[in-house]
Amino acid sequence: MPHNTSPLVIRRVGRSPRYRRNRAGGLRTGTMIGVLVVAVSFAVAIALGVSWIASDSPTVGAGAAPASGSGVESSVFGADDGVIPDAEPAGVDSDLPAIARLDPALLDALRQASDAASVDGQPIEVTSGWRSVAYQEELFAEAVVTYGSEEAAREFVSSPTQSKHVTGEAVDIGPLDAQLWLMEHGYEYGLCQTYANERWHFELATTPGGQCPDMRMDAAGDWS
């Protein structure tokens, strides 16, 4: 019997239509998951950035003067109560009662520090200083509403009988760069950050060049 001399034909078996559909679907699913991961990461980054920016400025709840136009500032209280409008940051030489009624020793130290900071190109602004009893009472009442109890409110706003702002022995500073400058150099003038949760709050708490006392955790008086 003669041998079959036809050439050997090898057929390439292709992928089934179902495989091709599954593979394409898998690629699309993987791409969508990747896009979602990137989108979520971007959203988280934005949220963290906004949170950091917001934390750069003191708020009413953190013991600083209320924002310009708030009910506290616009309805009853004014400059004679120690209000400093947000739109008009005050320098240390301002004649506003919030600055002029500060304890003389504190004000003198603050002005010396401000002169030195200006040489470093960093102006110091006062966001809150002396406050009237009535103004402090209102700030404390607002904090009670915000935080739900007097105990919680005291971590951020002192009562009028405890507040160093009422006696003119405390000052709140801005902007952030000025706060950081005072945190580093304030002790040279006797100025110290006294509450760990308020980087803008300074008091004359030591002698010039002396060591600042340990910070308290908050205005309620807990030690850090």
Buried (B, 14 or more C-beta within 10 A) or exposed (E): EEEEEEEEEEEEEEEEEEEEEEEEEEEEEEEEEEEEEEEEEEEEEEEEEEEEEEEEBBBBBBBBBBBEEBEBBEEEBEBEBBBBBBEEBBBBEBEBBBBBBBBEEBBBBBBBBBEBBEEEEBBBBBBBBBBBEBBBBBBBBBBBEBBEEEEEBBBBBBBBEBBBBBBBBBBBBBBBBBBEBBBEBBBBBBBBBBBBBBBBBBBBBBEEEEEBEEBBEBBBEEEE
